[in-house]
Amino acid sequence: MLSRRNKPKTIDERPSRYLDLSGKAPSPHENRKIRGKKMGATPRAVPVPAIFLIVALLACLVTAVIFVYKATLPSVAPPLARDRNAEAVAVILDSARVYHLQGDLAKAEIVLSAGIREHPEDQQMRIAYAETLMMSGQLDSAYYHYTEALRIGPRDAYIEFVTGTIASKIGELGLAEAHYTAARNKDPSQPSYGMFLAQVQLAQLKYDDAILSLIQARPLDPDNAMIYGTLAEIYTRKGQTSLALNQIDIARSIEPDRAAWKITEATLLKRKGDPERALLLLNSLSIQERNSHSILRTRAECFGMLSRPKEAARMYQSMSDARLDDPELAFEAAVWFDKAGQSDQAIAYGERAKALGSQSADKLVQRLVAAGG
């Protein structure tokens, strides 16, 4: 559950329940990690853009649920009318809350939809309705009612943040950026706002803007490894290897066992011409992680740089034999056997990949056969 005391670090983290709206933005994490000190348990891997965000946005999020019980009415209404109106709103919100607790979102939606018709300018009613729509997967409608809540006011930083998160989920990254910017400007003391802003900027390839957002967030949460890891990713994309290595070194000093940081550092070491150290890092990953397609490819490239194509071929041979229905693994085995000068093996695995539908394998086999196998 997203709370103001346990903030999310990426736009992929999502809550499971709702909170009361206090009007305050989430506070910084209380349990800060000391840089360089290893954690007692392996942290949950959370990808950063390209490596961390392909998921990133790549699979983005529904976050922050808000439920409110008190109402605010225009001051022009007579006191008795205000009291009666506030009481009516409270009854509707309490009724919807009961349905929420029972897991009956459909009934909560009916109650709140009727409440919106009766009280269209009540911000709390809009937020509660938007929350219910969000929880039932109606994200476009939820976004509309969150923007209506902002129009009604007050334009709370946290509501801007939630609205931006919904916008990112529905693929409106420009709108998400605007909402996250508004949230950060209203509450510049909250590092999460700048971090989320940086991620949607990165997804839009606004590298310099994303760097600035992260640099502004960094002093607010200096022991947050995600800040340094994301900066490393951006510098990697910009071709600034030394700066990227510096940032990923800090991220790893904070979270030494996180797979994402190891992968980023290994990629940078390979780029810098140190494939041996890159292999050591990649081989320290879990079996599942190091045998993913992307990591297998990086490991094979390191073997190639070390003039050890046979090891890359045997690695792919083993993986292809374990996954007989995967054409990519068979094709890569054929490619590396070819590089290792083992034509017979290259043809055999090329034929396997060809049978699985690989057109590239077909061309490779034709070339090898024409060359005399």
Secondary structure, 3 states (H helix, E strand, C coil): CCCCCCCCCCCCCCCCCCEECCCCCCCCCCCCCCCCCCCCCCCCCCCCCCCCCCCHHHHCCCCCCEECCCCCCCCCCCHHHHHHHHHHHHHHHHHHHHHHHHCCHHHHHHHHHHHHHHCCCCHHHHHHHHHHHHHCCCHHHHHHHHHHHHHHCCCCHHHHHHHHHHHHHCCCHHHHHHHHHHHHHHCCCCHHHHHHHHHHHHHCCCHHHHHHHHHHHHHHCCCCHHHHHHHHHHHHHCCCHHHHHHHHHHHHHHCCCCHHHHHHHHHHHHHHCCHHHHHHHHHCCCHHHHCCHHHHHHHHHHHHHCCCHHHHHHHHHHHHHHCCCCHHHHHHHHHHHHHCCCHHHHHHHHHHHHHCCCHHHHHHHHHHHHCCC
